[in-house]
Amino acid sequence: MTARQQAIFTFDELAAYLKVGKRTLYRLASHGEIPAFKVGGTWRFRQSEIDRWINDQIQAGRKKEVDEQPKSAKHPVSSGRAVRRRGQTD
């Protein structure tokens, strides 16, 4: 393992690293939404796991964006053929 994989953040260090408030970080950790563990009742975070979690969040966000696209954006209608509605005349 490299030194970077072995790096352990304290609560304050990770809040600064992620640029989030301590309240947000505490909520994420206490609900198990971010990889964390306690040492003597104090939260600790392994940097390699946090970096992996960040990448997972990015991938999940990209997948969500694709899934939320309008159906027409996913499967565009061929521009070479017009669709006529019932009762419509030229």
PyMOL Python script that loads the backbone (N, CA, C, O; Angstrom):
from pymol import cmd

cmd.read_pdbstr("""\
ATOM      1  N   MET A   1       0.830  -1.197   0.000  1.00  0.00           N
ATOM      2  CA  MET A   1       0.000   0.000   0.000  1.00  0.00           C
ATOM      3  C   MET A   1       0.865   1.247   0.000  1.00  0.00           C
ATOM      4  O   MET A   1       1.937   1.281   0.605  1.00  0.00           O
ATOM      5  N   THR A   2       0.387   2.257  -0.680  1.00  0.00           N
ATOM      6  CA  THR A   2       1.127   3.512  -0.681  1.00  0.00           C
ATOM      7  C   THR A   2       0.717   4.337   0.530  1.00  0.00           C
ATOM      8  O   THR A   2      -0.268   4.036   1.204  1.00  0.00           O
ATOM      9  N   ALA A   3       1.479   5.364   0.788  1.00  0.00           N
ATOM     10  CA  ALA A   3       1.165   6.245   1.916  1.00  0.00           C
ATOM     11  C   ALA A   3      -0.197   6.895   1.724  1.00  0.00           C
ATOM     12  O   ALA A   3      -0.914   7.142   2.693  1.00  0.00           O
ATOM     13  N   ARG A   4      -0.556   7.171   0.470  1.00  0.00           N
ATOM     14  CA  ARG A   4      -1.843   7.828   0.211  1.00  0.00           C
ATOM     15  C   ARG A   4      -3.006   6.918   0.574  1.00  0.00           C
ATOM     16  O   ARG A   4      -4.005   7.394   1.114  1.00  0.00           O
ATOM     17  N   GLN A   5      -2.907   5.619   0.295  1.00  0.00           N
ATOM     18  CA  GLN A   5      -3.978   4.685   0.620  1.00  0.00           C
ATOM     19  C   GLN A   5      -4.122   4.501   2.118  1.00  0.00           C
ATOM     20  O   GLN A   5      -5.196   4.145   2.602  1.00  0.00           O
ATOM     21  N   GLN A   6      -3.049   4.739   2.854  1.00  0.00           N
ATOM     22  CA  GLN A   6      -3.077   4.540   4.290  1.00  0.00           C
ATOM     23  C   GLN A   6      -3.477   5.804   5.053  1.00  0.00           C
ATOM     24  O   GLN A   6      -3.637   5.760   6.273  1.00  0.00           O
ATOM     25  N   ALA A   7      -3.638   6.927   4.352  1.00  0.00           N
ATOM     26  CA  ALA A   7      -3.961   8.186   5.026  1.00  0.00           C
ATOM     27  C   ALA A   7      -5.330   8.092   5.692  1.00  0.00           C
ATOM     28  O   ALA A   7      -6.293   7.597   5.107  1.00  0.00           O
ATOM     29  N   ILE A   8      -5.390   8.572   6.913  1.00  0.00           N
ATOM     30  CA  ILE A   8      -6.622   8.585   7.691  1.00  0.00           C
ATOM     31  C   ILE A   8      -6.957  10.033   8.016  1.00  0.00           C
ATOM     32  O   ILE A   8      -6.115  10.773   8.525  1.00  0.00           O
ATOM     33  N   PHE A   9      -8.191  10.434   7.719  1.00  0.00           N
ATOM     34  CA  PHE A   9      -8.653  11.797   8.022  1.00  0.00           C
ATOM     35  C   PHE A   9      -9.384  11.817   9.350  1.00  0.00           C
ATOM     36  O   PHE A   9     -10.075  10.865   9.714  1.00  0.00           O
ATOM     37  N   THR A  10      -9.221  12.914  10.062  1.00  0.00           N
ATOM     38  CA  THR A  10     -10.083  13.199  11.201  1.00  0.00           C
ATOM     39  C   THR A  10     -11.351  13.836  10.653  1.00  0.00           C
ATOM     40  O   THR A  10     -11.449  14.131   9.462  1.00  0.00           O
ATOM     41  N   PHE A  11     -12.302  14.041  11.521  1.00  0.00           N
ATOM     42  CA  PHE A  11     -13.565  14.666  11.136  1.00  0.00           C
ATOM     43  C   PHE A  11     -13.327  16.049  10.515  1.00  0.00           C
ATOM     44  O   PHE A  11     -13.847  16.350   9.440  1.00  0.00           O
ATOM     45  N   ASP A  12     -12.543  16.879  11.196  1.00  0.00           N
ATOM     46  CA  ASP A  12     -12.275  18.236  10.704  1.00  0.00           C
ATOM     47  C   ASP A  12     -11.499  18.227   9.391  1.00  0.00           C
ATOM     48  O   ASP A  12     -11.767  19.039   8.506  1.00  0.00           O
ATOM     49  N   GLU A  13     -10.539  17.310   9.260  1.00  0.00           N
ATOM     50  CA  GLU A  13      -9.746  17.230   8.034  1.00  0.00           C
ATOM     51  C   GLU A  13     -10.622  16.832   6.839  1.00  0.00           C
ATOM     52  O   GLU A  13     -10.489  17.387   5.748  1.00  0.00           O
ATOM     53  N   LEU A  14     -11.519  15.861   7.063  1.00  0.00           N
ATOM     54  CA  LEU A  14     -12.372  15.438   5.954  1.00  0.00           C
ATOM     55  C   LEU A  14     -13.381  16.520   5.587  1.00  0.00           C
ATOM     56  O   LEU A  14     -13.674  16.709   4.406  1.00  0.00           O
ATOM     57  N   ALA A  15     -13.908  17.221   6.558  1.00  0.00           N
ATOM     58  CA  ALA A  15     -14.836  18.322   6.261  1.00  0.00           C
ATOM     59  C   ALA A  15     -14.144  19.359   5.366  1.00  0.00           C
ATOM     60  O   ALA A  15     -14.749  19.874   4.425  1.00  0.00           O
ATOM     61  N   ALA A  16     -12.892  19.657   5.660  1.00  0.00           N
ATOM     62  CA  ALA A  16     -12.132  20.606   4.840  1.00  0.00           C
ATOM     63  C   ALA A  16     -11.828  20.008   3.465  1.00  0.00           C
ATOM     64  O   ALA A  16     -11.921  20.709   2.457  1.00  0.00           O
ATOM     65  N   TYR A  17     -11.468  18.726   3.410  1.00  0.00           N
ATOM     66  CA  TYR A  17     -11.143  18.043   2.153  1.00  0.00           C
ATOM     67  C   TYR A  17     -12.341  18.032   1.205  1.00  0.00           C
ATOM     68  O   TYR A  17     -12.201  18.279   0.007  1.00  0.00           O
ATOM     69  N   LEU A  18     -13.532  17.741   1.764  1.00  0.00           N
ATOM     70  CA  LEU A  18     -14.744  17.694   0.948  1.00  0.00           C
ATOM     71  C   LEU A  18     -15.415  19.056   0.783  1.00  0.00           C
ATOM     72  O   LEU A  18     -16.321  19.228  -0.032  1.00  0.00           O
ATOM     73  N   LYS A  19     -14.948  20.013   1.573  1.00  0.00           N
ATOM     74  CA  LYS A  19     -15.532  21.355   1.560  1.00  0.00           C
ATOM     75  C   LYS A  19     -17.033  21.315   1.881  1.00  0.00           C
ATOM     76  O   LYS A  19     -17.864  21.906   1.192  1.00  0.00           O
ATOM     77  N   VAL A  20     -17.335  20.590   2.958  1.00  0.00           N
ATOM     78  CA  VAL A  20     -18.711  20.506   3.449  1.00  0.00           C
ATOM     79  C   VAL A  20     -18.715  20.889   4.922  1.00  0.00           C
ATOM     80  O   VAL A  20     -17.684  20.862   5.595  1.00  0.00           O
ATOM     81  N   GLY A  21     -19.881  21.239   5.395  1.00  0.00           N
ATOM     82  CA  GLY A  21     -20.024  21.571   6.803  1.00  0.00           C
ATOM     83  C   GLY A  21     -19.911  20.337   7.684  1.00  0.00           C
ATOM     84  O   GLY A  21     -20.150  19.215   7.238  1.00  0.00           O
ATOM     85  N   LYS A  22     -19.550  20.556   8.921  1.00  0.00           N
ATOM     86  CA  LYS A  22     -19.393  19.452   9.865  1.00  0.00           C
ATOM     87  C   LYS A  22     -20.723  18.744  10.114  1.00  0.00           C
ATOM     88  O   LYS A  22     -20.760  17.529  10.304  1.00  0.00           O
ATOM     89  N   ARG A  23     -21.794  19.496  10.111  1.00  0.00           N
ATOM     90  CA  ARG A  23     -23.121  18.914  10.316  1.00  0.00           C
ATOM     91  C   ARG A  23     -23.470  17.927   9.195  1.00  0.00           C
ATOM     92  O   ARG A  23     -23.980  16.836   9.451  1.00  0.00           O
ATOM     93  N   THR A  24     -23.184  18.328   7.948  1.00  0.00           N
ATOM     94  CA  THR A  24     -23.443  17.466   6.792  1.00  0.00           C
ATOM     95  C   THR A  24     -22.604  16.204   6.888  1.00  0.00           C
ATOM     96  O   THR A  24     -23.107  15.102   6.672  1.00  0.00           O
ATOM     97  N   LEU A  25     -21.344  16.359   7.207  1.00  0.00           N
ATOM     98  CA  LEU A  25     -20.448  15.207   7.316  1.00  0.00           C
ATOM     99  C   LEU A  25     -20.894  14.274   8.444  1.00  0.00           C
ATOM    100  O   LEU A  25     -20.862  13.054   8.285  1.00  0.00           O
ATOM    101  N   TYR A  26     -21.301  14.830   9.559  1.00  0.00           N
ATOM    102  CA  TYR A  26     -21.773  14.001  10.666  1.00  0.00           C
ATOM    103  C   TYR A  26     -23.005  13.209  10.256  1.00  0.00           C
ATOM    104  O   TYR A  26     -23.115  12.025  10.574  1.00  0.00           O
ATOM    105  N   ARG A  27     -23.928  13.848   9.556  1.00  0.00           N
ATOM    106  CA  ARG A  27     -25.141  13.160   9.102  1.00  0.00           C
ATOM    107  C   ARG A  27     -24.783  12.017   8.166  1.00  0.00           C
ATOM    108  O   ARG A  27     -25.308  10.912   8.309  1.00  0.00           O
ATOM    109  N   LEU A  28     -23.896  12.267   7.210  1.00  0.00           N
ATOM    110  CA  LEU A  28     -23.475  11.226   6.273  1.00  0.00           C
ATOM    111  C   LEU A  28     -22.836  10.041   7.005  1.00  0.00           C
ATOM    112  O   LEU A  28     -23.141   8.884   6.716  1.00  0.00           O
ATOM    113  N   ALA A  29     -21.954  10.344   7.949  1.00  0.00           N
ATOM    114  CA  ALA A  29     -21.253   9.286   8.691  1.00  0.00           C
ATOM    115  C   ALA A  29     -22.217   8.513   9.590  1.00  0.00           C
ATOM    116  O   ALA A  29     -22.189   7.283   9.614  1.00  0.00           O
ATOM    117  N   SER A  30     -23.046   9.207  10.307  1.00  0.00           N
ATOM    118  CA  SER A  30     -23.936   8.525  11.255  1.00  0.00           C
ATOM    119  C   SER A  30     -25.008   7.696  10.562  1.00  0.00           C
ATOM    120  O   SER A  30     -25.514   6.737  11.144  1.00  0.00           O
ATOM    121  N   HIS A  31     -25.363   8.048   9.326  1.00  0.00           N
ATOM    122  CA  HIS A  31     -26.342   7.264   8.562  1.00  0.00           C
ATOM    123  C   HIS A  31     -25.683   6.218   7.665  1.00  0.00           C
ATOM    124  O   HIS A  31     -26.364   5.527   6.908  1.00  0.00           O
ATOM    125  N   GLY A  32     -24.375   6.106   7.752  1.00  0.00           N
ATOM    126  CA  GLY A  32     -23.668   5.107   6.956  1.00  0.00           C
ATOM    127  C   GLY A  32     -23.619   5.425   5.475  1.00  0.00           C
ATOM    128  O   GLY A  32     -23.457   4.520   4.657  1.00  0.00           O
ATOM    129  N   GLU A  33     -23.754   6.686   5.116  1.00  0.00           N
ATOM    130  CA  GLU A  33     -23.770   7.097   3.715  1.00  0.00           C
ATOM    131  C   GLU A  33     -22.383   7.424   3.174  1.00  0.00           C
ATOM    132  O   GLU A  33     -22.215   7.677   1.981  1.00  0.00           O
ATOM    133  N   ILE A  34     -21.397   7.418   4.059  1.00  0.00           N
ATOM    134  CA  ILE A  34     -20.016   7.674   3.673  1.00  0.00           C
ATOM    135  C   ILE A  34     -19.158   6.675   4.458  1.00  0.00           C
ATOM    136  O   ILE A  34     -19.449   6.410   5.624  1.00  0.00           O
ATOM    137  N   PRO A  35     -18.114   6.121   3.848  1.00  0.00           N
ATOM    138  CA  PRO A  35     -17.303   5.140   4.585  1.00  0.00           C
ATOM    139  C   PRO A  35     -16.585   5.786   5.774  1.00  0.00           C
ATOM    140  O   PRO A  35     -15.833   6.749   5.620  1.00  0.00           O
ATOM    141  N   ALA A  36     -16.838   5.233   6.955  1.00  0.00           N
ATOM    142  CA  ALA A  36     -16.276   5.809   8.178  1.00  0.00           C
ATOM    143  C   ALA A  36     -16.177   4.724   9.245  1.00  0.00           C
ATOM    144  O   ALA A  36     -16.813   3.675   9.152  1.00  0.00           O
ATOM    145  N   PHE A  37     -15.366   5.005  10.254  1.00  0.00           N
ATOM    146  CA  PHE A  37     -15.280   4.124  11.409  1.00  0.00           C
ATOM    147  C   PHE A  37     -14.948   4.986  12.616  1.00  0.00           C
ATOM    148  O   PHE A  37     -14.486   6.119  12.481  1.00  0.00           O
ATOM    149  N   LYS A  38     -15.187   4.439  13.779  1.00  0.00           N
ATOM    150  CA  LYS A  38     -14.911   5.175  15.012  1.00  0.00           C
ATOM    151  C   LYS A  38     -13.727   4.575  15.749  1.00  0.00           C
ATOM    152  O   LYS A  38     -13.546   3.359  15.811  1.00  0.00           O
ATOM    153  N   VAL A  39     -12.933   5.474  16.302  1.00  0.00           N
ATOM    154  CA  VAL A  39     -11.836   5.091  17.186  1.00  0.00           C
ATOM    155  C   VAL A  39     -12.097   5.815  18.497  1.00  0.00           C
ATOM    156  O   VAL A  39     -12.019   7.042  18.560  1.00  0.00           O
ATOM    157  N   GLY A  40     -12.405   5.065  19.536  1.00  0.00           N
ATOM    158  CA  GLY A  40     -12.688   5.679  20.835  1.00  0.00           C
ATOM    159  C   GLY A  40     -13.829   6.679  20.780  1.00  0.00           C
ATOM    160  O   GLY A  40     -13.810   7.681  21.495  1.00  0.00           O
ATOM    161  N   GLY A  41     -14.827   6.419  19.938  1.00  0.00           N
ATOM    162  CA  GLY A  41     -15.981   7.303  19.846  1.00  0.00           C
ATOM    163  C   GLY A  41     -15.787   8.481  18.915  1.00  0.00           C
ATOM    164  O   GLY A  41     -16.670   9.332  18.806  1.00  0.00           O
ATOM    165  N   THR A  42     -14.641   8.549  18.238  1.00  0.00           N
ATOM    166  CA  THR A  42     -14.351   9.654  17.320  1.00  0.00           C
ATOM    167  C   THR A  42     -14.305   9.131  15.893  1.00  0.00           C
ATOM    168  O   THR A  42     -13.652   8.124  15.615  1.00  0.00           O
ATOM    169  N   TRP A  43     -14.998   9.815  14.990  1.00  0.00           N
ATOM    170  CA  TRP A  43     -15.042   9.400  13.591  1.00  0.00           C
ATOM    171  C   TRP A  43     -13.673   9.517  12.925  1.00  0.00           C
ATOM    172  O   TRP A  43     -12.928  10.468  13.158  1.00  0.00           O
ATOM    173  N   ARG A  44     -13.362   8.521  12.088  1.00  0.00           N
ATOM    174  CA  ARG A  44     -12.160   8.520  11.255  1.00  0.00           C
ATOM    175  C   ARG A  44     -12.557   8.059   9.859  1.00  0.00           C
ATOM    176  O   ARG A  44     -13.539   7.338   9.684  1.00  0.00           O
ATOM    177  N   PHE A  45     -11.778   8.487   8.866  1.00  0.00           N
ATOM    178  CA  PHE A  45     -12.108   8.224   7.470  1.00  0.00           C
ATOM    179  C   PHE A  45     -10.830   7.887   6.710  1.00  0.00           C
ATOM    180  O   PHE A  45      -9.864   8.649   6.746  1.00  0.00           O
ATOM    181  N   ARG A  46     -10.825   6.746   6.023  1.00  0.00           N
ATOM    182  CA  ARG A  46      -9.672   6.334   5.220  1.00  0.00           C
ATOM    183  C   ARG A  46      -9.752   7.048   3.872  1.00  0.00           C
ATOM    184  O   ARG A  46     -10.763   6.945   3.177  1.00  0.00           O
ATOM    185  N   GLN A  47      -8.699   7.770   3.499  1.00  0.00           N
ATOM    186  CA  GLN A  47      -8.715   8.574   2.283  1.00  0.00           C
ATOM    187  C   GLN A  47      -8.998   7.740   1.040  1.00  0.00           C
ATOM    188  O   GLN A  47      -9.743   8.182   0.165  1.00  0.00           O
ATOM    189  N   SER A  48      -8.420   6.539   0.941  1.00  0.00           N
ATOM    190  CA  SER A  48      -8.651   5.708  -0.241  1.00  0.00           C
ATOM    191  C   SER A  48     -10.134   5.365  -0.379  1.00  0.00           C
ATOM    192  O   SER A  48     -10.660   5.331  -1.491  1.00  0.00           O
ATOM    193  N   GLU A  49     -10.812   5.109   0.743  1.00  0.00           N
ATOM    194  CA  GLU A  49     -12.245   4.802   0.698  1.00  0.00           C
ATOM    195  C   GLU A  49     -13.064   6.038   0.354  1.00  0.00           C
ATOM    196  O   GLU A  49     -14.064   5.951  -0.358  1.00  0.00           O
ATOM    197  N   ILE A  50     -12.634   7.187   0.862  1.00  0.00           N
ATOM    198  CA  ILE A  50     -13.342   8.438   0.560  1.00  0.00           C
ATOM    199  C   ILE A  50     -13.201   8.763  -0.926  1.00  0.00           C
ATOM    200  O   ILE A  50     -14.178   9.144  -1.572  1.00  0.00           O
ATOM    201  N   ASP A  51     -12.006   8.617  -1.467  1.00  0.00           N
ATOM    202  CA  ASP A  51     -11.800   8.888  -2.893  1.00  0.00           C
ATOM    203  C   ASP A  51     -12.642   7.944  -3.758  1.00  0.00           C
ATOM    204  O   ASP A  51     -13.210   8.363  -4.766  1.00  0.00           O
ATOM    205  N   ARG A  52     -12.719   6.683  -3.367  1.00  0.00           N
ATOM    206  CA  ARG A  52     -13.556   5.715  -4.088  1.00  0.00           C
ATOM    207  C   ARG A  52     -15.033   6.116  -3.976  1.00  0.00           C
ATOM    208  O   ARG A  52     -15.773   6.034  -4.956  1.00  0.00           O
ATOM    209  N   TRP A  53     -15.461   6.550  -2.783  1.00  0.00           N
ATOM    210  CA  TRP A  53     -16.832   6.993  -2.559  1.00  0.00           C
ATOM    211  C   TRP A  53     -17.157   8.200  -3.438  1.00  0.00           C
ATOM    212  O   TRP A  53     -18.245   8.279  -4.009  1.00  0.00           O
ATOM    213  N   ILE A  54     -16.215   9.138  -3.547  1.00  0.00           N
ATOM    214  CA  ILE A  54     -16.419  10.310  -4.405  1.00  0.00           C
ATOM    215  C   ILE A  54     -16.634   9.860  -5.847  1.00  0.00           C
ATOM    216  O   ILE A  54     -17.562  10.326  -6.508  1.00  0.00           O
ATOM    217  N   ASN A  55     -15.790   8.963  -6.336  1.00  0.00           N
ATOM    218  CA  ASN A  55     -15.943   8.461  -7.710  1.00  0.00           C
ATOM    219  C   ASN A  55     -17.278   7.752  -7.902  1.00  0.00           C
ATOM    220  O   ASN A  55     -17.913   7.901  -8.946  1.00  0.00           O
ATOM    221  N   ASP A  56     -17.707   6.984  -6.908  1.00  0.00           N
ATOM    222  CA  ASP A  56     -19.010   6.315  -6.986  1.00  0.00           C
ATOM    223  C   ASP A  56     -20.142   7.337  -7.060  1.00  0.00           C
ATOM    224  O   ASP A  56     -21.110   7.143  -7.796  1.00  0.00           O
ATOM    225  N   GLN A  57     -20.022   8.423  -6.300  1.00  0.00           N
ATOM    226  CA  GLN A  57     -21.051   9.468  -6.322  1.00  0.00           C
ATOM    227  C   GLN A  57     -21.112  10.134  -7.698  1.00  0.00           C
ATOM    228  O   GLN A  57     -22.193  10.439  -8.203  1.00  0.00           O
ATOM    229  N   ILE A  58     -19.957  10.352  -8.287  1.00  0.00           N
ATOM    230  CA  ILE A  58     -19.897  10.957  -9.630  1.00  0.00           C
ATOM    231  C   ILE A  58     -20.557  10.028 -10.637  1.00  0.00           C
ATOM    232  O   ILE A  58     -21.359  10.476 -11.456  1.00  0.00           O
ATOM    233  N   GLN A  59     -20.230   8.743 -10.588  1.00  0.00           N
ATOM    234  CA  GLN A  59     -20.811   7.778 -11.521  1.00  0.00           C
ATOM    235  C   GLN A  59     -22.324   7.673 -11.330  1.00  0.00           C
ATOM    236  O   GLN A  59     -23.066   7.612 -12.310  1.00  0.00           O
ATOM    237  N   ALA A  60     -22.781   7.652 -10.095  1.00  0.00           N
ATOM    238  CA  ALA A  60     -24.215   7.580  -9.820  1.00  0.00           C
ATOM    239  C   ALA A  60     -24.925   8.818 -10.359  1.00  0.00           C
ATOM    240  O   ALA A  60     -26.034   8.722 -10.883  1.00  0.00           O
ATOM    241  N   GLY A  61     -24.283   9.985 -10.230  1.00  0.00           N
ATOM    242  CA  GLY A  61     -24.868  11.216 -10.757  1.00  0.00           C
ATOM    243  C   GLY A  61     -24.972  11.189 -12.264  1.00  0.00           C
ATOM    244  O   GLY A  61     -25.965  11.651 -12.826  1.00  0.00           O
ATOM    245  N   ARG A  62     -23.952  10.650 -12.932  1.00  0.00           N
ATOM    246  CA  ARG A  62     -23.988  10.551 -14.397  1.00  0.00           C
ATOM    247  C   ARG A  62     -25.077   9.590 -14.840  1.00  0.00           C
ATOM    248  O   ARG A  62     -25.794   9.869 -15.800  1.00  0.00           O
ATOM    249  N   LYS A  63     -25.209   8.469 -14.158  1.00  0.00           N
ATOM    250  CA  LYS A  63     -26.227   7.487 -14.514  1.00  0.00           C
ATOM    251  C   LYS A  63     -27.615   8.091 -14.315  1.00  0.00           C
ATOM    252  O   LYS A  63     -28.511   7.886 -15.134  1.00  0.00           O
ATOM    253  N   LYS A  64     -27.788   8.831 -13.232  1.00  0.00           N
ATOM    254  CA  LYS A  64     -29.077   9.458 -12.950  1.00  0.00           C
ATOM    255  C   LYS A  64     -29.436  10.471 -14.029  1.00  0.00           C
ATOM    256  O   LYS A  64     -30.593  10.557 -14.440  1.00  0.00           O
ATOM    257  N   GLU A  65     -28.444  11.241 -14.492  1.00  0.00           N
ATOM    258  CA  GLU A  65     -28.688  12.215 -15.550  1.00  0.00           C
ATOM    259  C   GLU A  65     -29.156  11.528 -16.825  1.00  0.00           C
ATOM    260  O   GLU A  65     -30.069  12.015 -17.493  1.00  0.00           O
ATOM    261  N   VAL A  66     -28.539  10.402 -17.169  1.00  0.00           N
ATOM    262  CA  VAL A  66     -28.923   9.663 -18.373  1.00  0.00           C
ATOM    263  C   VAL A  66     -30.326   9.090 -18.204  1.00  0.00           C
ATOM    264  O   VAL A  66     -31.139   9.164 -19.125  1.00  0.00           O
ATOM    265  N   ASP A  67     -30.617   8.520 -17.036  1.00  0.00           N
ATOM    266  CA  ASP A  67     -31.922   7.923 -16.777  1.00  0.00           C
ATOM    267  C   ASP A  67     -33.042   8.961 -16.764  1.00  0.00           C
ATOM    268  O   ASP A  67     -34.186   8.634 -17.079  1.00  0.00           O
ATOM    269  N   GLU A  68     -32.733  10.196 -16.407  1.00  0.00           N
ATOM    270  CA  GLU A  68     -33.754  11.230 -16.312  1.00  0.00           C
ATOM    271  C   GLU A  68     -33.967  12.002 -17.608  1.00  0.00           C
ATOM    272  O   GLU A  68     -34.832  12.877 -17.658  1.00  0.00           O
ATOM    273  N   GLN A  69     -33.204  11.703 -18.655  1.00  0.00           N
ATOM    274  CA  GLN A  69     -33.397  12.393 -19.923  1.00  0.00           C
ATOM    275  C   GLN A  69     -34.785  12.068 -20.449  1.00  0.00           C
ATOM    276  O   GLN A  69     -35.279  10.957 -20.255  1.00  0.00           O
ATOM    277  N   PRO A  70     -35.429  13.044 -21.123  1.00  0.00           N
ATOM    278  CA  PRO A  70     -36.726  12.766 -21.725  1.00  0.00           C
ATOM    279  C   PRO A  70     -36.599  11.627 -22.733  1.00  0.00           C
ATOM    280  O   PRO A  70     -35.554  11.450 -23.360  1.00  0.00           O
ATOM    281  N   LYS A  71     -37.667  10.865 -22.877  1.00  0.00           N
ATOM    282  CA  LYS A  71     -37.646   9.723 -23.778  1.00  0.00           C
ATOM    283  C   LYS A  71     -37.238  10.137 -25.188  1.00  0.00           C
ATOM    284  O   LYS A  71     -36.524   9.401 -25.868  1.00  0.00           O
ATOM    285  N   SER A  72     -37.683  11.298 -25.625  1.00  0.00           N
ATOM    286  CA  SER A  72     -37.351  11.755 -26.971  1.00  0.00           C
ATOM    287  C   SER A  72     -35.858  12.008 -27.122  1.00  0.00           C
ATOM    288  O   SER A  72     -35.320  11.868 -28.221  1.00  0.00           O
ATOM    289  N   ALA A  73     -35.184  12.376 -26.049  1.00  0.00           N
ATOM    290  CA  ALA A  73     -33.739  12.610 -26.121  1.00  0.00           C
ATOM    291  C   ALA A  73     -32.980  11.293 -26.203  1.00  0.00           C
ATOM    292  O   ALA A  73     -31.921  11.223 -26.826  1.00  0.00           O
ATOM    293  N   LYS A  74     -33.521  10.239 -25.571  1.00  0.00           N
ATOM    294  CA  LYS A  74     -32.865   8.942 -25.607  1.00  0.00           C
ATOM    295  C   LYS A  74     -33.053   8.257 -26.956  1.00  0.00           C
ATOM    296  O   LYS A  74     -32.137   7.611 -27.465  1.00  0.00           O
ATOM    297  N   HIS A  75     -34.254   8.402 -27.534  1.00  0.00           N
ATOM    298  CA  HIS A  75     -34.595   7.719 -28.776  1.00  0.00           C
ATOM    299  C   HIS A  75     -35.204   8.728 -29.749  1.00  0.00           C
ATOM    300  O   HIS A  75     -36.422   8.764 -29.921  1.00  0.00           O
ATOM    301  N   PRO A  76     -34.375   9.534 -30.377  1.00  0.00           N
ATOM    302  CA  PRO A  76     -34.913  10.553 -31.267  1.00  0.00           C
ATOM    303  C   PRO A  76     -35.632   9.927 -32.464  1.00  0.00           C
ATOM    304  O   PRO A  76     -35.240   8.873 -32.966  1.00  0.00           O
ATOM    305  N   VAL A  77     -36.690  10.604 -32.905  1.00  0.00           N
ATOM    306  CA  VAL A  77     -37.453  10.173 -34.069  1.00  0.00           C
ATOM    307  C   VAL A  77     -36.654  10.516 -35.309  1.00  0.00           C
ATOM    308  O   VAL A  77     -36.027  11.573 -35.380  1.00  0.00           O
ATOM    309  N   SER A  78     -36.676   9.630 -36.279  1.00  0.00           N
ATOM    310  CA  SER A  78     -35.975   9.874 -37.534  1.00  0.00           C
ATOM    311  C   SER A  78     -36.521  11.125 -38.178  1.00  0.00           C
ATOM    312  O   SER A  78     -37.736  11.290 -38.276  1.00  0.00           O
ATOM    313  N   SER A  79     -35.648  12.008 -38.618  1.00  0.00           N
ATOM    314  CA  SER A  79     -36.088  13.267 -39.210  1.00  0.00           C
ATOM    315  C   SER A  79     -36.554  13.101 -40.657  1.00  0.00           C
ATOM    316  O   SER A  79     -37.082  14.046 -41.243  1.00  0.00           O
ATOM    317  N   GLY A  80     -36.367  11.914 -41.240  1.00  0.00           N
ATOM    318  CA  GLY A  80     -36.729  11.701 -42.634  1.00  0.00           C
ATOM    319  C   GLY A  80     -38.194  11.366 -42.843  1.00  0.00           C
ATOM    320  O   GLY A  80     -38.632  11.260 -43.988  1.00  0.00           O
ATOM    321  N   ARG A  81     -38.970  11.195 -41.774  1.00  0.00           N
ATOM    322  CA  ARG A  81     -40.353  10.761 -41.924  1.00  0.00           C
ATOM    323  C   ARG A  81     -41.251  11.556 -40.993  1.00  0.00           C
ATOM    324  O   ARG A  81     -40.998  11.622 -39.790  1.00  0.00           O
ATOM    325  N   ALA A  82     -42.281  12.150 -41.531  1.00  0.00           N
ATOM    326  CA  ALA A  82     -43.232  12.919 -40.734  1.00  0.00           C
ATOM    327  C   ALA A  82     -44.293  11.983 -40.187  1.00  0.00           C
ATOM    328  O   ALA A  82     -44.672  11.013 -40.842  1.00  0.00           O
ATOM    329  N   VAL A  83     -44.764  12.269 -39.001  1.00  0.00           N
ATOM    330  CA  VAL A  83     -45.826  11.479 -38.396  1.00  0.00           C
ATOM    331  C   VAL A  83     -47.110  12.261 -38.516  1.00  0.00           C
ATOM    332  O   VAL A  83     -47.177  13.414 -38.089  1.00  0.00           O
ATOM    333  N   ARG A  84     -48.142  11.649 -39.097  1.00  0.00           N
ATOM    334  CA  ARG A  84     -49.434  12.317 -39.279  1.00  0.00           C
ATOM    335  C   ARG A  84     -50.383  11.842 -38.196  1.00  0.00           C
ATOM    336  O   ARG A  84     -50.500  10.644 -37.939  1.00  0.00           O
ATOM    337  N   ARG A  85     -51.057  12.786 -37.566  1.00  0.00           N
ATOM    338  CA  ARG A  85     -52.025  12.453 -36.533  1.00  0.00           C
ATOM    339  C   ARG A  85     -53.387  12.204 -37.142  1.00  0.00           C
ATOM    340  O   ARG A  85     -53.710  12.719 -38.212  1.00  0.00           O
ATOM    341  N   ARG A  86     -54.163  11.425 -36.463  1.00  0.00           N
ATOM    342  CA  ARG A  86     -55.497  11.093 -36.942  1.00  0.00           C
ATOM    343  C   ARG A  86     -56.310  12.372 -37.124  1.00  0.00           C
ATOM    344  O   ARG A  86     -56.328  13.231 -36.242  1.00  0.00           O
ATOM    345  N   GLY A  87     -56.963  12.492 -38.234  1.00  0.00           N
ATOM    346  CA  GLY A  87     -57.791  13.652 -38.512  1.00  0.00           C
ATOM    347  C   GLY A  87     -57.026  14.839 -39.062  1.00  0.00           C
ATOM    348  O   GLY A  87     -57.629  15.859 -39.394  1.00  0.00           O
ATOM    349  N   GLN A  88     -55.727  14.728 -39.164  1.00  0.00           N
ATOM    350  CA  GLN A  88     -54.901  15.831 -39.659  1.00  0.00           C
ATOM    351  C   GLN A  88     -54.830  15.759 -41.187  1.00  0.00           C
ATOM    352  O   GLN A  88     -54.619  14.691 -41.762  1.00  0.00           O
ATOM    353  N   THR A  89     -55.009  16.898 -41.822  1.00  0.00           N
ATOM    354  CA  THR A  89     -54.911  16.949 -43.277  1.00  0.00           C
ATOM    355  C   THR A  89     -53.745  17.799 -43.691  1.00  0.00           C
ATOM    356  O   THR A  89     -53.257  18.620 -42.915  1.00  0.00           O
ATOM    357  N   ASP A  90     -53.289  17.606 -44.922  1.00  0.00           N
ATOM    358  CA  ASP A  90     -52.164  18.390 -45.430  1.00  0.00           C
ATOM    359  C   ASP A  90     -52.592  19.759 -45.876  1.00  0.00           C
ATOM    360  O   ASP A  90     -51.762  20.547 -46.331  1.00  0.00           O
TER     361      ASP A  90
END
""", "prot")
cmd.dss("prot")
cmd.show_as("cartoon", "prot")
cmd.util.cbc("prot")
cmd.orient("prot")
